[in-house]
Amino acid sequence: MKELVLLIAKALVDNPDKIEVKEIVGEKATVVELKVADGDKGKIIGKEGRIIKAIRIIVNSASAKLDKRATVEVVE
């Protein structure tokens, strides 16, 4: 999931070298933390959160295919 989020985020932001993706694996679910430059946060979140919702849907679908659960969080 980490690679998927990194690939999507690099396509959206102006500073792809400042992206940090951290994966926290738990018993039931995996949390993917996405950290981007301050100027790129709006591009990741999108109007009314539409882009981050779409990223979460893609990651959730990909993880469901592997019989796992995953979620994406944008951290500051």
N, C-alpha and C positions, 0 to 999 in steps of 0.2 A: 504494500500500500504506500510505503514511503516513496518509492520510485514514481508511482503514479501521480501522487500529489506534487512531487518535485517537477515532473514533466509539465503538468498543467500550469503550475505557478510560473515556471520560466517563460511560458508562452504569453502570459498576461502582464508581467511587470516590465518596468524600464531598467531596473537594476537586478538582473538575474544572478549576479555574483553575491548578492547580499541575502539570498534566501537561505534559511535554515529550517530543516525538517527533522523533527525528533519523533521517534515512535516509542510509545510506552505500551508494552504488552501486559495485559492483565489476564486473569483466569477466564473471564467470559468475553471480554472485549478488548480491542486495541484502540488507543487514542493516538492520533497523528497530530502533533503540534506544528503549526506553520508560523514561522516568523519571517516578516519581510521588512524592507526599509519603510520609514514613516511615510514617505511620499507615495509608496505603492500600496498602502493599506486600502485605500479607496478603490483601487482597481481589483483587488482580491475580493473585497466585500460586495462592491457593486451597488447600484441603486436599490434601496429597500432590501439589501442582502440577497439579491437574486443570484449573483455569481457564486457566492460561498454556498448557497443552498444547492446549486447545480453541482458544485464540486463534491459536496456531501452525498448527494444522490448517486453520483458516479462511483465514489469510494464505497458506499454502502452496497451498491449492486455488485461491484467487483468482489467485495469481501463475502457477500452472501453466496456467490458462486463457489467460494472455497469453504463454505459452511462455517464462517466466522462472522464476527460483528466488528465494525470499525466506525469511528467518527473522526471528524476533522475539527480542530479548534484553532482559531487565530489568536496567537499570544502577542503581547506587547513587549 
